Amino acid sequence: MSEHPKIYLIPTFIDEESLEVLPDYLTDAVRECQVFFVENERTARRFLKRLWKEMVIDEFEWHTIHKAEEEVRELFRNKLQEGKIIGILSEAGCPGIADPGQLLVEVAQDAGVTVRPLVGPSSILMALMASGMNGQEFHFSGYLPVDHQLRARKIRELEHESRLKNCTEIFIETPYRNNQLLDALLKSCHPQTRLCIAVNITGSGENIRTKRVAEWKEQVPDINKRPAIFLLHASAG
């Protein structure tokens, strides 16, 4: 490589009105970057302009990650060969965590390039921190199946694994399907299994509550179209 490329993993806010959760040193990293690989170019441009008001957007090179198809990976390799300083941005939270940017980071690691993860909010870790569940051993499953039967089966599998390993199971859902997932959880899980529902993390109306499934059944919240993280912990007893 002709120069010394570097990768900055630049976190974004989870809630658009909560810019204060981001450290000031992100702006210094953005100023160093020459190229950005982003999940959504329009929102990434808007975010960086809020972070650094003097930024001249068109002076930087922009590429969309999408699902990091092979042509994007190859383009990324070329930018590394050119010695570029590259910023990777997720649509929300931290790049590489439940995010397609991970595949580009894999390319950078294979190439022996310096990768610098920068501090920012991760809804997955923040929900775990506030849940009171096991933070020593946990497992993130991403999205559960949409099909009712497959989803119920997966929930029972996660509950069994949690009980067997004493681990916290973490998963998410598309906001408009939150209520359906919650209904499936309440129908599929043992009454004494602990369930945490973490809603609107860092935003207005943030609410993170852990209760037994039996307790949730007494008053079922409406979390439709609200960003949420779900955590489950089943006791061995």
Secondary structure, DSSP 8 states (H G I E B T S, - for coil): --S--EEEEE---SSTT-GGGS-THHHHHHHH-SEEEES-HHHHHHHHHHH-TT--GGGSEEEE-TTT-HHHHHHHHHHHHTT-EEEEE-SSS-TTSSSTHHHHHHHHHHTT-EEEE-----HHHHHHHHH-S-SSSEEEEEE--SSHHHHHHHHHHHHHHHHHHT-EEEEE--GGGHHHHHHHHHHHS-TT-EEEEEESTTSTT-EEEEEEHHHHHHS----TTS-EEEEEE----
